[in-house]
Amino acid sequence: MSATILDGRKVSKEILNEIKQEVKSYEADYDATPTLALVRAGDDPASVSYAGMIERTCNKVGITFVAHTRPSDVTEDEMVRLIRTLNDDETVNGVIIQQPLPEGIRPEVVVEALDPGKDIDGAHPLNAGRLARAAFVDRPQNVGPYFVPATPLGGLELLKRYSVNIDGERAVIVGASNLIGKPLSLLLTRHWATVTVCDLHTKPLSAMTKQADILASVTGVAHLVTADMVKEGATVLDFGFTEMDGEWVGDVDFENVKEIADAITPVPGGTGPMTNAMLMRNTMTAAQRQARLGVRQASRVSTVAVSPTRLGEEASQASSGS
């Protein structure tokens, strides 16, 4: 048996074509173009490269991209002031804060200064909290709109686009990061999966992974998941990305696991391309919400403590990650 390849490149192209049409409709309806602002401090090579990828993706769909870069000696107060300026800028619909931030800047302080309604990568505690409290997908909405981090949202979208059953399945996630592992566990739980979250301290790890109908790995440890750790017929999502012997590989021993699994994401070309596509999706969603509600009413949060906004109180609006 050789697994179905969950082709992130193919699916991301489909999504980007859909968003391109939505951008055209938005421009016709509101005489404005959705805008994504990227905030970066310093010149971390990976961050610079990723910013370039986001800019190219924006250009493909017609979303305006604006980069706000600061030197590595920028202060925390200066970063917070920049974020507040973008909060107040009615032409900016979505903001992504690239990490790592320079030493001496607390990421949580900068992220919490961001308007949750513009937080298109779901990093703000309000968005994380709403995802955690959200009802199952077939139940009435019980929280205000929120954003889900783009990478796990892309993984979920791959499962949906390939009609992988989630309801009632046993899902095991290896890695509990705030931007991938934890939100992915919540997304799958919302879709009625029974979810177990493991990490590198889980012993024996193989005893847990072998139970998974849906297995996801988020550790960044090359070839951590071997064929003897995978249940026959499982669906495998690989979020790892590590250079090994001059090639990029994932957490999963792809060549051997694909003979055991029913479906699997390759590295590269699996979950990676989906991330930028879902950032575009979240930017478009933010622009549409703000246009419906009026930016002045929708984009205000306290700079001291997060307080409910009119945007957040629109519980009847659909939320990302449904």
C-alpha positions in Angstrom: 0.0 0.0 0.0 1.2 3.5 -0.9 -0.4 6.4 0.8 -2.4 9.2 -0.9 -0.2 12.3 -0.9 -1.9 15.3 0.7 -0.5 17.8 -1.8 -0.3 21.2 -0.1 1.0 22.9 -3.2 -2.0 21.9 -5.2 -4.5 22.8 -2.5 -2.9 26.1 -1.7 -3.1 27.1 -5.3 -6.8 26.3 -5.3 -7.3 28.4 -2.1 -5.3 31.3 -3.5 -7.3 31.4 -6.7 -10.5 31.5 -4.5 -9.0 34.4 -2.5 -8.0 36.3 -5.6 -11.7 36.3 -6.7 -12.7 37.4 -3.2 -10.2 40.3 -3.3 -11.8 41.5 -6.6 -15.2 41.4 -5.1 -14.1 43.2 -2.0 -12.5 46.0 -4.1 -15.7 46.3 -6.1 -17.9 46.5 -3.0 -15.7 48.8 -0.8 -13.4 50.6 -3.2 -10.4 49.5 -1.2 -7.8 46.7 -1.2 -7.2 44.3 1.7 -3.9 45.1 3.3 -1.5 42.9 5.3 1.2 44.6 7.5 4.2 42.6 8.5 6.3 43.7 11.5 9.9 42.5 11.9 12.8 43.6 14.1 16.3 42.6 13.2 17.6 40.6 10.2 17.1 37.0 11.2 17.7 35.1 7.9 14.7 32.8 8.3 12.4 35.8 9.1 13.7 37.8 6.1 13.0 34.8 3.9 9.6 34.2 5.3 8.7 37.8 4.8 9.6 37.5 1.2 7.4 34.5 0.8 4.4 36.3 2.4 5.0 39.3 0.1 5.0 37.1 -3.0 1.8 35.4 -1.9 0.1 38.7 -1.3 1.1 39.8 -4.8 -0.4 36.6 -6.3 -3.9 37.3 -4.8 -3.9 41.1 -5.0 -3.6 41.8 -1.2 -1.5 44.9 -0.5 1.7 44.0 1.5 3.4 46.6 3.7 6.6 45.7 5.7 7.5 47.6 8.9 11.1 46.7 9.8 13.0 47.9 12.7 16.7 47.5 13.6 17.8 44.8 16.1 18.4 47.5 18.8 14.8 48.7 18.7 13.2 49.0 22.2 10.2 47.2 23.4 8.3 50.5 23.8 9.0 51.4 20.2 7.7 48.1 19.0 4.5 48.5 21.1 4.0 52.0 19.7 4.3 50.6 16.2 1.7 48.0 16.9 -0.7 50.6 18.3 -0.2 52.7 15.2 -1.1 49.8 13.0 -4.2 49.1 15.2 -5.4 52.6 14.5 -4.6 52.6 10.8 -7.9 52.0 9.1 -6.2 50.9 5.9 -4.5 48.0 7.6 -6.7 44.9 7.9 -4.2 42.3 9.2 -1.0 42.3 11.1 1.6 39.6 11.5 4.4 40.0 14.0 7.4 37.9 13.0 9.4 36.1 15.6 12.0 35.7 17.0 12.1 39.3 18.3 15.5 40.7 19.4 16.8 39.9 22.8 15.3 42.2 25.5 11.9 42.4 23.9 9.2 40.3 25.5 7.2 38.7 22.7 4.1 38.5 24.9 4.1 42.3 25.5 4.2 43.1 21.8 1.6 40.5 20.8 -0.8 41.6 23.5 -0.6 45.1 22.2 -2.1 44.0 18.9 -5.8 44.4 18.1 -7.2 40.8 18.2 -9.3 41.7 15.2 -6.2 42.3 13.1 -4.2 39.3 14.6 -4.3 37.2 11.4 -1.9 34.5 12.8 -4.0 33.9 16.0 -1.3 34.8 18.4 -3.2 37.1 20.7 -4.5 35.6 24.0 -8.0 36.6 23.2 -8.0 34.7 19.9 -6.3 31.7 21.6 -8.9 31.8 24.4 -11.9 31.9 22.1 -10.6 28.9 20.1 -10.2 27.0 23.4 -13.8 27.9 24.4 -15.4 27.4 21.0 -18.2 24.9 20.6 -18.1 21.9 18.4 -18.5 22.7 14.8 -22.1 21.5 14.5 -23.3 23.4 17.6 -24.4 27.1 17.9 -21.6 29.6 18.0 -20.8 30.4 21.6 -17.9 32.8 21.3 -17.1 35.9 19.3 -15.1 35.7 16.0 -11.4 34.7 16.4 -8.4 33.8 14.3 -6.6 30.5 14.3 -2.8 30.3 13.6 -2.3 29.7 9.9 -0.2 26.6 10.1 -2.6 24.3 12.0 -5.5 25.9 10.2 -3.8 24.8 6.9 -3.4 21.3 8.2 -7.1 21.1 9.0 -8.0 22.5 5.6 -5.9 19.7 4.0 -7.8 17.1 5.8 -11.1 18.7 4.7 -10.1 19.1 1.1 -9.0 15.4 0.9 -12.2 14.3 2.7 -10.4 12.7 5.6 -12.8 11.8 8.3 -12.2 13.5 11.6 -15.4 12.8 13.5 -14.9 10.0 16.0 -11.2 9.4 15.0 -8.3 9.1 17.5 -5.9 11.9 16.9 -2.4 12.0 18.4 -0.3 15.2 18.2 3.4 15.1 19.0 4.5 18.6 20.1 2.5 21.1 22.1 3.7 24.5 20.7 1.4 27.4 21.1 1.3 28.2 17.3 0.8 24.6 16.0 0.4 21.7 18.4 -2.1 23.3 20.9 -4.4 25.0 18.4 -4.4 21.9 16.2 -5.5 19.8 19.1 -8.4 22.3 19.7 -9.4 22.4 16.0 -9.5 18.6 15.8 -11.4 18.4 19.1 -14.0 20.9 17.7 -14.5 18.4 14.8 -15.2 15.6 17.2 -11.8 13.9 17.2 -10.6 12.3 20.4 -7.2 14.0 20.8 -4.1 13.1 22.8 -1.1 15.6 22.9 2.3 14.1 23.4 5.8 15.5 23.4 9.4 14.3 23.4 9.1 13.4 27.1 6.3 10.9 26.5 7.4 7.4 27.2 7.1 5.2 25.3 6.1 7.7 22.5 5.5 4.9 20.0 2.8 3.4 22.3 0.8 6.6 21.8 1.4 7.3 18.1 0.6 3.7 17.2 -3.0 4.3 18.3 -3.6 7.3 16.0 -6.0 7.4 13.2 -4.7 10.9 12.5 -1.1 11.5 13.5 0.5 14.9 13.5 4.1 15.7 14.4 5.3 19.2 15.3 8.7 18.8 16.9 11.3 19.8 14.3 13.2 16.6 15.0 14.1 15.0 11.7 12.6 11.5 11.0 11.4 11.2 14.6 8.3 9.2 13.5 9.3 5.9 11.9 7.1 3.3 10.2 7.0 1.1 13.3 5.3 4.0 15.2 2.4 4.4 12.8 -0.8 2.6 12.7 -1.6 1.0 9.4 -4.1 3.1 7.4 -3.5 6.3 9.5 -3.4 9.8 8.1 -0.1 11.6 8.9 0.4 15.3 9.0 4.0 16.4 9.1 4.7 19.9 10.3 8.4 19.5 10.7 11.0 21.2 8.6 14.7 20.4 9.2 17.8 20.5 6.9 19.5 17.1 6.9 22.4 16.2 4.5 21.6 19.2 2.3 17.9 18.4 2.0 14.8 19.5 3.8 13.0 16.8 5.6 10.2 16.5 8.1 9.5 14.8 11.4 8.3 11.8 9.6 10.4 9.2 7.8 8.3 9.8 4.7 9.6 7.1 2.3 8.9 4.3 4.8 5.8 5.7 6.5 4.0 6.3 3.2 3.9 2.5 2.8 2.0 2.1 6.0 -0.2 5.2 6.1 -3.4 5.8 4.1 -2.6 9.5 3.5 0.5 11.6 4.3 1.9 15.1 3.7 5.3 15.4 2.1 8.1 17.7 3.2 8.5 20.0 1.4 5.1 20.5 -0.3 2.7 19.5 2.3 1.7 21.6 5.3 4.2 24.3 4.4 2.5 25.9 1.4 -0.8 25.9 3.3 0.5 28.3 5.9 0.7 31.3 3.5 -2.6 30.4 1.9 -4.3 30.5 5.3 -2.6 33.8 6.2 -4.3 35.2 3.0 -7.6 33.6 4.0 -7.4 35.2 7.5 -6.4 38.6 6.0 -9.4 38.4 3.7 -11.7 37.4 6.6 -10.4 40.3 8.7 -11.0 42.8 5.9 -14.6 41.5 5.4 -15.4 41.6 9.1 -14.0 45.2 9.4 -15.9 46.3 6.4 -19.2 44.9 7.6 -18.9 46.4 11.1 -17.0 49.6 10.3 -13.4 49.8 11.1 -13.7 52.5 13.8 -16.1 50.4 15.8 -14.3 47.1 15.1 -10.7 47.9 15.7 -10.3 49.2 19.2 -8.8 47.4 22.1 -7.5 48.6 25.4 -3.7 49.1 25.5 -3.7 48.1 29.2 -5.9 45.1 29.3 -7.9 43.3 26.6 -11.5 44.4 26.7 -14.4 43.2 24.6 -14.8 45.0 21.3 -17.8 45.3 19.1 -16.0 43.0 16.7 -15.5 40.4 19.4 -19.1 40.6 20.5 -20.5 39.7 17.1 -20.9 36.1 18.2 -23.2 35.3 15.3 -20.4 35.9 12.8 -18.6 32.8 11.5 -15.1 32.3 13.0 -12.0 31.0 11.4 -11.3 27.3 11.9 -14.9 26.1 11.4 
